[in-house]
Amino acid sequence: MEEEISRVETIANKVIMDNRPVETKWISEEELSNFTLRKKVAVTQNIRLV
């Protein structure tokens, strides 16, 4: 288990150090269907996608 945690931490740190560009977007509730989301949104106004 500790080995797996260490491996995952190393991968996560590499992704962070890659300094990948991040795009944010403000959308309306009606526009949600245009995006594949990983979880349900908890708000109906001022929806920010990252």
N, CA, C and O atoms as a Maestro MAE file, in Angstrom:
{
 s_m_m2io_version
 :::
 2.0.0
}

f_m_ct {
 s_m_title
 :::
 protein
 m_atom[200] {
  # First column is atom index #
  i_m_mmod_type
  r_m_x_coord
  r_m_y_coord
  r_m_z_coord
  i_m_residue_number
  s_m_chain_name
  s_m_pdb_residue_name
  s_m_pdb_atom_name
  i_m_atomic_number
  :::
  1 25 0.823 -1.194 0.000 1 A "MET " " N  " 7
  2 3 0.000 0.000 0.000 1 A "MET " " CA " 6
  3 2 0.870 1.263 0.000 1 A "MET " " C  " 6
  4 15 0.616 2.182 -0.778 1 A "MET " " O  " 8
  5 25 1.882 1.317 0.855 2 A "GLU " " N  " 7
  6 3 2.774 2.485 0.913 2 A "GLU " " CA " 6
  7 2 3.485 2.700 -0.423 2 A "GLU " " C  " 6
  8 15 3.687 3.837 -0.850 2 A "GLU " " O  " 8
  9 25 3.862 1.603 -1.077 3 A "GLU " " N  " 7
  10 3 4.535 1.707 -2.372 3 A "GLU " " CA " 6
  11 2 3.611 2.333 -3.407 3 A "GLU " " C  " 6
  12 15 4.031 3.180 -4.195 3 A "GLU " " O  " 8
  13 25 2.352 1.912 -3.401 4 A "GLU " " N  " 7
  14 3 1.379 2.463 -4.348 4 A "GLU " " CA " 6
  15 2 1.135 3.943 -4.078 4 A "GLU " " C  " 6
  16 15 1.052 4.738 -5.015 4 A "GLU " " O  " 8
  17 25 1.021 4.315 -2.817 5 A "ILE " " N  " 7
  18 3 0.828 5.726 -2.456 5 A "ILE " " CA " 6
  19 2 2.003 6.562 -2.944 5 A "ILE " " C  " 6
  20 15 1.815 7.650 -3.487 5 A "ILE " " O  " 8
  21 25 3.194 6.059 -2.752 6 A "SER " " N  " 7
  22 3 4.395 6.767 -3.196 6 A "SER " " CA " 6
  23 2 4.407 6.921 -4.710 6 A "SER " " C  " 6
  24 15 4.759 7.982 -5.225 6 A "SER " " O  " 8
  25 25 4.030 5.882 -5.416 7 A "ARG " " N  " 7
  26 3 3.992 5.916 -6.894 7 A "ARG " " CA " 6
  27 2 2.980 6.949 -7.376 7 A "ARG " " C  " 6
  28 15 3.275 7.731 -8.279 7 A "ARG " " O  " 8
  29 25 1.790 6.958 -6.781 8 A "VAL " " N  " 7
  30 3 0.746 7.911 -7.168 8 A "VAL " " CA " 6
  31 2 1.194 9.340 -6.864 8 A "VAL " " C  " 6
  32 15 0.962 10.251 -7.659 8 A "VAL " " O  " 8
  33 25 1.836 9.532 -5.713 9 A "GLU " " N  " 7
  34 3 2.336 10.862 -5.350 9 A "GLU " " CA " 6
  35 2 3.377 11.342 -6.352 9 A "GLU " " C  " 6
  36 15 3.374 12.512 -6.735 9 A "GLU " " O  " 8
  37 25 4.253 10.466 -6.773 10 A "THR " " N  " 7
  38 3 5.271 10.820 -7.754 10 A "THR " " CA " 6
  39 2 4.632 11.241 -9.076 10 A "THR " " C  " 6
  40 15 5.042 12.233 -9.679 10 A "THR " " O  " 8
  41 25 3.643 10.497 -9.519 11 A "ILE " " N  " 7
  42 3 2.949 10.829 -10.773 11 A "ILE " " CA " 6
  43 2 2.235 12.170 -10.637 11 A "ILE " " C  " 6
  44 15 2.322 13.010 -11.533 11 A "ILE " " O  " 8
  45 25 1.530 12.380 -9.525 12 A "ALA " " N  " 7
  46 3 0.806 13.637 -9.306 12 A "ALA " " CA " 6
  47 2 1.774 14.816 -9.292 12 A "ALA " " C  " 6
  48 15 1.487 15.863 -9.873 12 A "ALA " " O  " 8
  49 25 2.908 14.652 -8.636 13 A "ASN " " N  " 7
  50 3 3.893 15.729 -8.592 13 A "ASN " " CA " 6
  51 2 4.460 16.029 -9.967 13 A "ASN " " C  " 6
  52 15 4.735 17.188 -10.277 13 A "ASN " " O  " 8
  53 25 4.642 15.013 -10.798 14 A "LYS " " N  " 7
  54 3 5.135 15.244 -12.151 14 A "LYS " " CA " 6
  55 2 4.128 16.054 -12.958 14 A "LYS " " C  " 6
  56 15 4.507 16.974 -13.683 14 A "LYS " " O  " 8
  57 25 2.859 15.719 -12.837 15 A "VAL " " N  " 7
  58 3 1.819 16.464 -13.556 15 A "VAL " " CA " 6
  59 2 1.826 17.927 -13.116 15 A "VAL " " C  " 6
  60 15 1.708 18.834 -13.941 15 A "VAL " " O  " 8
  61 25 1.965 18.145 -11.810 16 A "ILE " " N  " 7
  62 3 2.010 19.520 -11.295 16 A "ILE " " CA " 6
  63 2 3.234 20.254 -11.845 16 A "ILE " " C  " 6
  64 15 3.128 21.404 -12.273 16 A "ILE " " O  " 8
  65 25 4.371 19.607 -11.834 17 A "MET " " N  " 7
  66 3 5.606 20.239 -12.299 17 A "MET " " CA " 6
  67 2 5.618 20.462 -13.813 17 A "MET " " C  " 6
  68 15 6.401 21.273 -14.307 17 A "MET " " O  " 8
  69 25 4.762 19.758 -14.554 18 A "ASP " " N  " 7
  70 3 4.648 19.973 -15.998 18 A "ASP " " CA " 6
  71 2 4.085 21.354 -16.306 18 A "ASP " " C  " 6
  72 15 4.200 21.842 -17.430 18 A "ASP " " O  " 8
  73 25 3.476 21.981 -15.303 19 A "ASN " " N  " 7
  74 3 2.921 23.327 -15.443 19 A "ASN " " CA " 6
  75 2 1.986 23.424 -16.655 19 A "ASN " " C  " 6
  76 15 2.110 24.323 -17.488 19 A "ASN " " O  " 8
  77 25 1.071 22.495 -16.725 20 A "ARG " " N  " 7
  78 3 0.146 22.433 -17.852 20 A "ARG " " CA " 6
  79 2 -0.813 23.618 -17.824 20 A "ARG " " C  " 6
  80 15 -1.198 24.077 -16.748 20 A "ARG " " O  " 8
  81 25 -1.201 24.117 -18.996 21 A "PRO " " N  " 7
  82 3 -2.153 25.227 -19.018 21 A "PRO " " CA " 6
  83 2 -3.527 24.763 -18.513 21 A "PRO " " C  " 6
  84 15 -3.945 23.631 -18.754 21 A "PRO " " O  " 8
  85 25 -4.200 25.651 -17.823 22 A "VAL " " N  " 7
  86 3 -5.524 25.356 -17.287 22 A "VAL " " CA " 6
  87 2 -6.495 26.373 -17.875 22 A "VAL " " C  " 6
  88 15 -6.233 27.576 -17.856 22 A "VAL " " O  " 8
  89 25 -7.589 25.897 -18.382 23 A "GLU " " N  " 7
  90 3 -8.606 26.776 -18.958 23 A "GLU " " CA " 6
  91 2 -9.816 26.791 -18.025 23 A "GLU " " C  " 6
  92 15 -10.298 25.740 -17.601 23 A "GLU " " O  " 8
  93 25 -10.294 27.975 -17.716 24 A "THR " " N  " 7
  94 3 -11.520 28.090 -16.938 24 A "THR " " CA " 6
  95 2 -12.580 28.742 -17.811 24 A "THR " " C  " 6
  96 15 -12.280 29.530 -18.707 24 A "THR " " O  " 8
  97 25 -13.812 28.395 -17.527 25 A "LYS " " N  " 7
  98 3 -14.916 28.885 -18.352 25 A "LYS " " CA " 6
  99 2 -16.133 29.050 -17.458 25 A "LYS " " C  " 6
  100 15 -16.449 28.167 -16.661 25 A "LYS " " O  " 8
  101 25 -16.815 30.178 -17.589 26 A "TRP " " N  " 7
  102 3 -18.065 30.413 -16.874 26 A "TRP " " CA " 6
  103 2 -19.205 30.089 -17.831 26 A "TRP " " C  " 6
  104 15 -19.252 30.594 -18.952 26 A "TRP " " O  " 8
  105 25 -20.123 29.239 -17.374 27 A "ILE " " N  " 7
  106 3 -21.234 28.833 -18.234 27 A "ILE " " CA " 6
  107 2 -22.563 28.942 -17.485 27 A "ILE " " C  " 6
  108 15 -22.605 29.085 -16.263 27 A "ILE " " O  " 8
  109 25 -23.638 28.868 -18.257 28 A "SER " " N  " 7
  110 3 -24.975 28.870 -17.665 28 A "SER " " CA " 6
  111 2 -25.428 27.422 -17.453 28 A "SER " " C  " 6
  112 15 -24.824 26.481 -17.968 28 A "SER " " O  " 8
  113 25 -26.482 27.274 -16.699 29 A "GLU " " N  " 7
  114 3 -27.030 25.932 -16.448 29 A "GLU " " CA " 6
  115 2 -27.471 25.275 -17.757 29 A "GLU " " C  " 6
  116 15 -27.361 24.059 -17.910 29 A "GLU " " O  " 8
  117 25 -27.966 26.070 -18.689 30 A "GLU " " N  " 7
  118 3 -28.413 25.543 -19.984 30 A "GLU " " CA " 6
  119 2 -27.246 24.989 -20.809 30 A "GLU " " C  " 6
  120 15 -27.438 24.080 -21.617 30 A "GLU " " O  " 8
  121 25 -26.065 25.520 -20.614 31 A "GLU " " N  " 7
  122 3 -24.896 25.082 -21.380 31 A "GLU " " CA " 6
  123 2 -24.258 23.802 -20.839 31 A "GLU " " C  " 6
  124 15 -23.395 23.219 -21.495 31 A "GLU " " O  " 8
  125 25 -24.670 23.365 -19.659 32 A "LEU " " N  " 7
  126 3 -24.064 22.180 -19.040 32 A "LEU " " CA " 6
  127 2 -24.101 20.955 -19.940 32 A "LEU " " C  " 6
  128 15 -23.156 20.165 -19.945 32 A "LEU " " O  " 8
  129 25 -25.172 20.784 -20.699 33 A "SER " " N  " 7
  130 3 -25.303 19.590 -21.537 33 A "SER " " CA " 6
  131 2 -24.254 19.539 -22.653 33 A "SER " " C  " 6
  132 15 -24.079 18.497 -23.283 33 A "SER " " O  " 8
  133 25 -23.563 20.640 -22.900 34 A "ASN " " N  " 7
  134 3 -22.514 20.682 -23.929 34 A "ASN " " CA " 6
  135 2 -21.186 20.128 -23.436 34 A "ASN " " C  " 6
  136 15 -20.237 20.022 -24.212 34 A "ASN " " O  " 8
  137 25 -21.103 19.771 -22.143 35 A "PHE " " N  " 7
  138 3 -19.847 19.338 -21.544 35 A "PHE " " CA " 6
  139 2 -20.010 17.990 -20.860 35 A "PHE " " C  " 6
  140 15 -21.069 17.679 -20.316 35 A "PHE " " O  " 8
  141 25 -18.947 17.196 -20.894 36 A "THR " " N  " 7
  142 3 -18.915 15.933 -20.163 36 A "THR " " CA " 6
  143 2 -18.303 16.223 -18.805 36 A "THR " " C  " 6
  144 15 -17.116 16.536 -18.710 36 A "THR " " O  " 8
  145 25 -19.100 16.120 -17.762 37 A "LEU " " N  " 7
  146 3 -18.637 16.447 -16.419 37 A "LEU " " CA " 6
  147 2 -18.368 15.182 -15.623 37 A "LEU " " C  " 6
  148 15 -18.999 14.149 -15.848 37 A "LEU " " O  " 8
  149 25 -17.426 15.270 -14.690 38 A "ARG " " N  " 7
  150 3 -17.071 14.120 -13.856 38 A "ARG " " CA " 6
  151 2 -17.988 13.977 -12.660 38 A "ARG " " C  " 6
  152 15 -18.096 12.893 -12.087 38 A "ARG " " O  " 8
  153 25 -18.655 15.064 -12.272 39 A "LYS " " N  " 7
  154 3 -19.583 14.991 -11.151 39 A "LYS " " CA " 6
  155 2 -20.698 16.000 -11.357 39 A "LYS " " C  " 6
  156 15 -20.585 16.918 -12.170 39 A "LYS " " O  " 8
  157 25 -21.758 15.818 -10.621 40 A "LYS " " N  " 7
  158 3 -22.914 16.699 -10.718 40 A "LYS " " CA " 6
  159 2 -22.577 18.056 -10.086 40 A "LYS " " C  " 6
  160 15 -21.931 18.121 -9.040 40 A "LYS " " O  " 8
  161 25 -23.020 19.130 -10.733 41 A "VAL " " N  " 7
  162 3 -22.760 20.454 -10.177 41 A "VAL " " CA " 6
  163 2 -23.714 20.744 -9.022 41 A "VAL " " C  " 6
  164 15 -24.856 20.284 -9.014 41 A "VAL " " O  " 8
  165 25 -23.234 21.505 -8.058 42 A "ALA " " N  " 7
  166 3 -24.019 21.796 -6.861 42 A "ALA " " CA " 6
  167 2 -24.686 23.167 -6.940 42 A "ALA " " C  " 6
  168 15 -25.449 23.535 -6.046 42 A "ALA " " O  " 8
  169 25 -24.407 23.923 -7.996 43 A "VAL " " N  " 7
  170 3 -24.962 25.267 -8.130 43 A "VAL " " CA " 6
  171 2 -25.702 25.395 -9.454 43 A "VAL " " C  " 6
  172 15 -25.525 24.577 -10.357 43 A "VAL " " O  " 8
  173 25 -26.525 26.419 -9.560 44 A "THR " " N  " 7
  174 3 -27.266 26.652 -10.817 44 A "THR " " CA " 6
  175 2 -26.903 27.992 -11.431 44 A "THR " " C  " 6
  176 15 -27.324 28.296 -12.547 44 A "THR " " O  " 8
  177 25 -26.131 28.793 -10.721 45 A "GLN " " N  " 7
  178 3 -25.672 30.094 -11.239 45 A "GLN " " CA " 6
  179 2 -24.172 30.195 -11.019 45 A "GLN " " C  " 6
  180 15 -23.607 29.512 -10.164 45 A "GLN " " O  " 8
  181 25 -23.536 31.057 -11.804 46 A "ASN " " N  " 7
  182 3 -22.086 31.253 -11.692 46 A "ASN " " CA " 6
  183 2 -21.343 29.912 -11.700 46 A "ASN " " C  " 6
  184 15 -20.555 29.623 -10.800 46 A "ASN " " O  " 8
  185 25 -21.601 29.110 -12.717 47 A "ILE " " N  " 7
  186 3 -20.981 27.787 -12.848 47 A "ILE " " CA " 6
  187 2 -19.626 27.969 -13.531 47 A "ILE " " C  " 6
  188 15 -19.549 28.467 -14.654 47 A "ILE " " O  " 8
  189 25 -18.570 27.563 -12.846 48 A "ARG " " N  " 7
  190 3 -17.221 27.686 -13.400 48 A "ARG " " CA " 6
  191 2 -16.673 26.294 -13.682 48 A "ARG " " C  " 6
  192 15 -16.627 25.436 -12.800 48 A "ARG " " O  " 8
  193 25 -16.261 26.090 -14.923 49 A "LEU " " N  " 7
  194 3 -15.614 24.835 -15.296 49 A "LEU " " CA " 6
  195 2 -14.110 25.081 -15.344 49 A "LEU " " C  " 6
  196 15 -13.653 26.122 -15.815 49 A "LEU " " O  " 8
  197 25 -13.355 24.118 -14.854 50 A "VAL " " N  " 7
  198 3 -11.892 24.216 -14.878 50 A "VAL " " CA " 6
  199 2 -11.360 23.030 -15.637 50 A "VAL " " C  " 6
  200 15 -10.147 22.891 -15.793 50 A "VAL " " O  " 8
  :::
 }
 m_bond[199] {
  # First column is bond index #
  i_m_from
  i_m_to
  i_m_order
  :::
  1 1 2 1
  2 2 3 1
  3 3 4 2
  4 3 5 1
  5 5 6 1
  6 6 7 1
  7 7 8 2
  8 7 9 1
  9 9 10 1
  10 10 11 1
  11 11 12 2
  12 11 13 1
  13 13 14 1
  14 14 15 1
  15 15 16 2
  16 15 17 1
  17 17 18 1
  18 18 19 1
  19 19 20 2
  20 19 21 1
  21 21 22 1
  22 22 23 1
  23 23 24 2
  24 23 25 1
  25 25 26 1
  26 26 27 1
  27 27 28 2
  28 27 29 1
  29 29 30 1
  30 30 31 1
  31 31 32 2
  32 31 33 1
  33 33 34 1
  34 34 35 1
  35 35 36 2
  36 35 37 1
  37 37 38 1
  38 38 39 1
  39 39 40 2
  40 39 41 1
  41 41 42 1
  42 42 43 1
  43 43 44 2
  44 43 45 1
  45 45 46 1
  46 46 47 1
  47 47 48 2
  48 47 49 1
  49 49 50 1
  50 50 51 1
  51 51 52 2
  52 51 53 1
  53 53 54 1
  54 54 55 1
  55 55 56 2
  56 55 57 1
  57 57 58 1
  58 58 59 1
  59 59 60 2
  60 59 61 1
  61 61 62 1
  62 62 63 1
  63 63 64 2
  64 63 65 1
  65 65 66 1
  66 66 67 1
  67 67 68 2
  68 67 69 1
  69 69 70 1
  70 70 71 1
  71 71 72 2
  72 71 73 1
  73 73 74 1
  74 74 75 1
  75 75 76 2
  76 75 77 1
  77 77 78 1
  78 78 79 1
  79 79 80 2
  80 79 81 1
  81 81 82 1
  82 82 83 1
  83 83 84 2
  84 83 85 1
  85 85 86 1
  86 86 87 1
  87 87 88 2
  88 87 89 1
  89 89 90 1
  90 90 91 1
  91 91 92 2
  92 91 93 1
  93 93 94 1
  94 94 95 1
  95 95 96 2
  96 95 97 1
  97 97 98 1
  98 98 99 1
  99 99 100 2
  100 99 101 1
  101 101 102 1
  102 102 103 1
  103 103 104 2
  104 103 105 1
  105 105 106 1
  106 106 107 1
  107 107 108 2
  108 107 109 1
  109 109 110 1
  110 110 111 1
  111 111 112 2
  112 111 113 1
  113 113 114 1
  114 114 115 1
  115 115 116 2
  116 115 117 1
  117 117 118 1
  118 118 119 1
  119 119 120 2
  120 119 121 1
  121 121 122 1
  122 122 123 1
  123 123 124 2
  124 123 125 1
  125 125 126 1
  126 126 127 1
  127 127 128 2
  128 127 129 1
  129 129 130 1
  130 130 131 1
  131 131 132 2
  132 131 133 1
  133 133 134 1
  134 134 135 1
  135 135 136 2
  136 135 137 1
  137 137 138 1
  138 138 139 1
  139 139 140 2
  140 139 141 1
  141 141 142 1
  142 142 143 1
  143 143 144 2
  144 143 145 1
  145 145 146 1
  146 146 147 1
  147 147 148 2
  148 147 149 1
  149 149 150 1
  150 150 151 1
  151 151 152 2
  152 151 153 1
  153 153 154 1
  154 154 155 1
  155 155 156 2
  156 155 157 1
  157 157 158 1
  158 158 159 1
  159 159 160 2
  160 159 161 1
  161 161 162 1
  162 162 163 1
  163 163 164 2
  164 163 165 1
  165 165 166 1
  166 166 167 1
  167 167 168 2
  168 167 169 1
  169 169 170 1
  170 170 171 1
  171 171 172 2
  172 171 173 1
  173 173 174 1
  174 174 175 1
  175 175 176 2
  176 175 177 1
  177 177 178 1
  178 178 179 1
  179 179 180 2
  180 179 181 1
  181 181 182 1
  182 182 183 1
  183 183 184 2
  184 183 185 1
  185 185 186 1
  186 186 187 1
  187 187 188 2
  188 187 189 1
  189 189 190 1
  190 190 191 1
  191 191 192 2
  192 191 193 1
  193 193 194 1
  194 194 195 1
  195 195 196 2
  196 195 197 1
  197 197 198 1
  198 198 199 1
  199 199 200 2
  :::
 }
}
